[in-house]
Amino acid sequence: MWLYKQNTERMPTKNFALIGVGGYIAPRHLRAIKDTGNTLQAAYDRFDSVGIMDSFFPDAAFFTEQELFDRHCTKLKGTDRQIEILSVCTPNYLHDAHMRYGLRLGADVICEKPAVLNPHNIDAIMKIEQETGHKAYNILQLRLHDSIVALKKKIDEGPADKIYDVDLTYITSRGNWYYASWKGDEHKSGGVATNIGVHFYDMLQWIFGPVSENIVHVKSHDRVAGYLGLKKARVRYFLSINADNLPENAVQGEKRTYRTIMIDGEEFEFSAGFTELHTRSYEKILAGEGFRISEARPCIEIVSQIRTAVPVGLKGDYHPLAKLPLAPHPFGW
C-alpha cells in the first residue's frame, strides 16, 4: 500500500461515482477508492441506509432516485468534477444495465462480480466499449491473491501433461433473509453457483485451463454440486449456503463459513490475504492493468451452463458432500 501511495503522488486524482452504495460489497469499493487516493463525487442507492459513506466520503452527493443521480452526473460533465469512473455494486441482474449506463455517461466502469448473468451480455458491453471508447473492468480479485498467483505459477511450470484432481468445498451460511432478498431469486442472482461461486470458477479455469466438460450432479435452492473437466484438472465442487452442511470441525469452532481446496489430496491454503484484494484490484485498473469485461467470459459461461443444466444425480465422479440430504425450501417452495 505504501508503494502505491508514493506512485499516486504523480497521478491525477480520479472522480468516481458509485451505484449500489448501500449493499454488502460497497464498503470494499469505498475503501479502495479512498486508499488509492481518489474522490467519490456521487453515489446512488434505492435505500438510504448509507451511513458508511461518512467513514469515507461524507461530502459526496447521494441520491435515492436514478433520474436525479443521472441529472447530477450529467451536470458535472465538462467540470473538474466530471465522473471518470463508475463503480457498480448493485444486484447481479442490474450489472449489465449499470455498466451500459456508465459507459454512455462517458466514464470507465468497475463492476463487482459477476460481471453479467449471461455470456451474450458481455458481447453487448464490448460493443458499447467500442462505441464510446471507454472500458469496463470486472473485479476478479482471486487472481491477485498471493497464494493463488503462486499456485498458478507452479501449475504453469509443472509437467505439461499432468492432470490434477481437485476438490472445491465452499459453504457460507445464509439465514432465511437470503431467500426473501434478490439473492434468493435465481433470475436476479443467477443462483448459488453464480452468487457465491463465480469467482472460484474463474480462479480454477485461470489456473488449470479451459473447460471441456461441465456436469451438474445436484442443484437446489441452497446448494450446487458438480464436475468440471479442465485442461489440467478434474474438479469436483460443492457449494452451499446451508449451515447444516458445515463439517463438524467448523461447527465446533463456531465458524459460519468453510472453504477448502484439495489438490491431489493435499489442502491448498488460501484463507488469509483477502482484506486488501479490492484495493489491489483498483490499483491494477488505475495502472491500466485491470481485468477487462472480456476476461470474465469463461466464468460466466461456466455458471450460465450450470444454471441451465439438468442435474444428473449421483452418477459418475461426484463430490462426497453431494450425498448430503436435500433440505426443504424455508418458505415451502
C-alpha positions in Angstrom: 0.0 0.0 0.0 2.8 2.4 0.9 4.4 2.0 -2.5 1.2 2.7 -4.3 0.6 5.9 -2.3 4.0 7.0 -3.4 3.1 6.4 -7.0 -0.2 8.2 -6.8 1.6 11.4 -5.9 2.4 11.7 -9.6 -1.0 10.6 -10.8 -4.1 12.9 -11.0 -7.0 12.2 -8.7 -9.9 10.4 -10.4 -13.5 11.3 -9.9 -15.7 8.3 -9.1 -19.4 7.7 -8.8 -20.9 4.6 -7.2 -24.2 2.8 -7.8 -25.3 0.4 -5.0 -23.6 2.1 -2.1 -26.0 0.6 0.4 -25.1 -3.0 -0.5 -22.9 -5.6 1.2 -19.9 -5.2 -1.1 -19.9 -1.4 -1.4 -17.6 -0.7 1.7 -14.8 -2.6 0.0 -15.1 -0.3 -3.1 -15.4 2.8 -0.9 -12.2 1.9 0.8 -10.5 1.1 -2.5 -11.4 4.5 -3.9 -10.1 6.2 -0.8 -7.0 4.1 -0.4 -5.9 4.7 -4.0 -6.2 8.5 -3.4 -9.3 9.2 -5.4 -12.6 11.0 -4.8 -16.2 9.9 -4.7 -18.3 12.6 -6.2 -21.7 10.9 -6.2 -23.5 7.8 -5.1 -26.9 6.2 -5.7 -28.9 3.6 -4.0 -32.7 3.0 -3.7 -32.2 2.6 0.0 -30.9 5.3 2.3 -29.1 3.2 5.0 -25.7 4.5 3.7 -24.1 6.0 6.8 -21.0 4.0 5.9 -20.3 6.9 3.5 -19.4 9.1 6.5 -16.3 6.9 7.1 -15.0 7.5 3.6 -16.6 10.4 1.6 -19.0 12.4 3.8 -19.1 15.2 1.2 -20.2 13.0 -1.7 -23.6 13.7 -3.2 -26.1 10.9 -2.6 -29.4 10.1 -4.4 -32.1 7.5 -3.9 -33.5 8.1 -7.4 -31.7 7.1 -10.6 -33.1 10.1 -12.5 -31.7 12.6 -10.0 -28.3 10.8 -9.8 -28.1 10.8 -13.6 -29.0 14.5 -13.8 -26.3 15.3 -11.2 -23.6 13.3 -13.0 -24.6 14.8 -16.4 -24.3 18.3 -15.0 -20.7 17.5 -13.9 -19.6 16.9 -17.4 -17.1 19.5 -18.6 -16.2 20.5 -15.0 -13.3 19.5 -12.8 -15.7 17.1 -11.0 -16.7 15.1 -14.1 -17.3 11.4 -13.4 -14.4 9.5 -14.8 -15.0 6.1 -13.3 -18.3 4.5 -12.2 -18.2 1.6 -9.7 -21.1 -0.8 -9.9 -22.1 -2.7 -6.7 -25.8 -3.4 -7.5 -27.6 -6.7 -7.5 -26.3 -9.1 -10.1 -29.1 -8.7 -12.6 -28.6 -5.0 -12.8 -24.8 -5.1 -13.6 -25.4 -5.2 -17.3 -27.7 -2.1 -17.3 -25.5 -0.1 -15.0 -22.3 -0.8 -16.9 -24.1 0.3 -20.1 -25.1 3.5 -18.3 -21.6 4.2 -17.1 -20.0 3.8 -20.5 -22.6 6.0 -22.1 -22.1 8.6 -19.4 -18.6 8.9 -20.7 -16.8 7.0 -17.9 -14.9 3.8 -17.4 -16.6 1.2 -15.3 -15.5 -1.1 -12.5 -18.1 -3.8 -11.9 -18.4 -6.2 -9.0 -18.6 -9.9 -9.8 -20.4 -11.5 -11.6 -19.9 -9.1 -14.5 -23.2 -10.2 -16.0 -25.5 -13.3 -15.9 -25.2 -14.4 -19.5 -22.3 -14.6 -22.0 -24.2 -12.6 -24.6 -24.4 -9.7 -22.3 -20.6 -9.5 -22.5 -20.8 -9.1 -26.2 -23.2 -6.2 -25.8 -20.9 -4.5 -23.3 -17.9 -4.9 -25.5 -19.8 -3.3 -28.4 -20.6 -0.3 -26.3 -16.9 -0.1 -25.2 -16.1 0.2 -28.9 -18.8 2.8 -29.5 -17.8 5.0 -26.5 -14.1 4.5 -26.3 -14.4 3.7 -22.6 -13.6 0.5 -20.8 -15.4 -1.9 -18.5 -13.5 -3.8 -15.8 -14.6 -6.7 -13.7 -13.4 -7.4 -10.1 -11.7 -10.9 -10.4 -9.8 -10.4 -7.1 -8.7 -14.0 -6.5 -6.4 -13.7 -9.5 -4.5 -11.2 -7.3 -4.2 -13.3 -4.2 -0.6 -14.1 -3.5 -1.1 -17.8 -2.8 -3.3 -18.3 -5.9 -0.8 -16.4 -8.1 2.0 -18.7 -6.7 -0.2 -21.8 -7.4 -0.8 -20.7 -11.0 3.0 -20.3 -11.5 3.6 -23.8 -10.0 1.0 -25.4 -12.3 2.2 -23.4 -15.4 5.8 -24.6 -14.7 4.8 -28.2 -13.9 4.5 -31.1 -16.3 2.5 -30.0 -19.3 0.5 -33.3 -19.5 -0.3 -33.6 -15.8 -4.0 -33.7 -14.8 -4.7 -32.7 -11.2 -7.5 -34.0 -9.0 -9.2 -31.0 -7.3 -12.0 -30.9 -4.8 -13.5 -27.5 -4.0 -15.7 -27.1 -1.0 -17.3 -23.8 -0.1 -20.0 -23.4 2.5 -21.0 -19.9 3.5 -24.1 -19.9 5.8 -27.0 -17.7 5.0 -30.2 -17.2 7.0 -33.7 -17.2 5.8 -33.4 -13.5 4.9 -31.4 -14.7 1.8 -34.5 -16.3 0.2 -36.6 -13.1 0.7 -34.0 -11.0 -1.0 -33.0 -10.7 -4.6 -30.2 -13.2 -3.9 -32.8 -16.0 -3.4 -34.3 -15.3 -6.8 -32.3 -17.2 -9.5 -33.5 -14.8 -12.2 -31.8 -11.9 -10.3 -28.8 -13.6 -8.7 -28.1 -16.4 -11.1 -28.5 -19.0 -8.3 -26.0 -20.4 -5.8 -23.3 -21.2 -8.4 -23.3 -17.6 -9.7 -23.8 -15.7 -6.4 -21.2 -17.4 -4.3 -19.1 -19.4 -6.7 -18.4 -17.4 -9.8 -15.0 -16.1 -8.5 -13.9 -19.7 -7.6 -14.8 -20.9 -11.1 -12.9 -18.0 -12.6 -9.9 -18.9 -10.4 -10.0 -22.6 -11.3 -10.2 -22.1 -15.1 -7.5 -19.3 -14.8 -5.1 -21.8 -13.1 -6.0 -25.1 -14.8 -7.2 -24.1 -18.2 -10.4 -24.0 -20.2 -13.5 -26.2 -19.6 -14.0 -29.4 -21.6 -16.8 -30.9 -19.5 -19.4 -29.3 -17.2 -21.7 -31.8 -15.3 -24.1 -30.8 -12.6 -24.9 -33.6 -10.1 -27.1 -31.8 -7.6 -28.8 -28.4 -7.7 -31.3 -26.8 -5.4 -32.2 -23.5 -3.7 -29.3 -23.9 -1.2 -26.5 -25.8 -3.0 -24.9 -27.0 -6.2 -22.5 -29.9 -6.7 -20.9 -30.9 -9.9 -17.8 -31.8 -12.0 -15.7 -29.6 -14.3 -13.2 -31.1 -16.7 -10.5 -28.6 -17.2 -7.4 -28.8 -19.4 -5.2 -29.7 -16.4 -7.7 -30.7 -13.7 -10.6 -32.9 -12.8 -12.6 -30.7 -10.4 -15.4 -31.9 -8.1 -17.1 -29.0 -6.4 -19.7 -28.5 -3.7 -21.1 -25.0 -2.9 -23.7 -24.4 -0.2 -25.4 -21.7 1.8 -26.9 -24.1 4.3 -25.3 -24.1 7.7 -26.4 -27.7 8.2 -23.8 -28.7 5.6 -20.9 -27.4 7.6 -18.4 -30.0 8.7 -18.1 -30.8 12.5 -14.8 -29.1 12.9 -16.3 -25.8 11.6 -19.4 -26.1 13.8 -17.3 -26.7 16.9 -15.1 -23.8 16.0 -18.3 -21.6 15.7 -17.5 -20.8 12.1 -20.2 -20.0 9.7 -18.0 -20.3 6.6 -15.9 -23.3 5.4 -13.6 -23.0 2.4 -11.1 -25.6 1.2 -9.5 -26.7 -2.0 -7.8 -30.1 -2.1 -5.3 -30.7 -4.9 -4.1 -34.3 -5.3 -5.1 -35.0 -1.7 -3.3 -32.0 -0.2 -5.1 -28.9 1.1 -4.3 -25.7 -0.7 -4.3 -22.9 2.0 -5.6 -19.5 0.9 -7.8 -18.5 3.8 -5.8 -15.3 4.6 -4.9 -12.3 2.4 -8.4 -11.3 1.3 -8.8 -8.0 3.0 -7.0 -5.8 0.6 -7.8 -7.5 -2.7 -10.4 -4.9 -3.8 -7.9 -2.2 -3.3 -5.3 -4.1 -5.2 -7.9 -4.6 -8.0 -8.3 -0.8 -8.1 -4.6 -0.3 -8.2 -4.3 -2.5 -11.2 -7.2 -0.9 -13.0 -5.8 2.6 -12.4 -2.5 1.5 -13.7 -4.1 0.2 -16.9 -3.7 -3.4 -15.9 -7.2 -4.4 -14.7 -9.2 -7.3 -15.9 -11.5 -6.2 -18.8 -15.0 -7.4 -19.2 -13.9 -9.9 -21.9 -11.8 -11.8 -19.4 -14.9 -12.6 -17.4 -16.4 -14.6 -20.2 -15.1 -18.1 -19.2 -16.5 -18.0 -15.7 -19.8 -16.5 -16.9 -20.1 -19.3 -19.4 -19.5 -21.9 -16.6 -22.2 -20.5 -14.3 -24.6 -20.0 -17.2 -24.3 -23.6 -18.2 -24.7 -24.7 -14.6 -27.8 -22.6 -14.2 -29.5 -24.2 -17.2 -28.2 -27.7 -16.8 -30.4 -30.6 -15.7 -28.8 -32.4 -12.7 -27.8 -36.0 -13.5 -27.9 -37.1 -9.8 -25.3 -39.1 -8.0 -23.6 -40.6 -11.1 -20.0 -40.6 -12.1 -17.3 -38.7 -10.3 -19.2 -36.5 -7.8 -18.1 -34.6 -4.7 -18.6 -36.6 -1.4 -20.9 -33.9 0.1 -23.2 -34.2 -2.8 -24.8 -37.1 -0.9 -26.0 -34.9 1.9 -29.8 -35.0 2.1 -31.5 -32.1 0.4 -33.3 -29.5 2.7 -36.8 -28.1 2.1 -37.1 -24.5 1.0 -37.6 -22.4 4.1 -40.7 -20.8 2.6 -42.1 -24.1 1.4 -41.5 -23.5 -2.3 
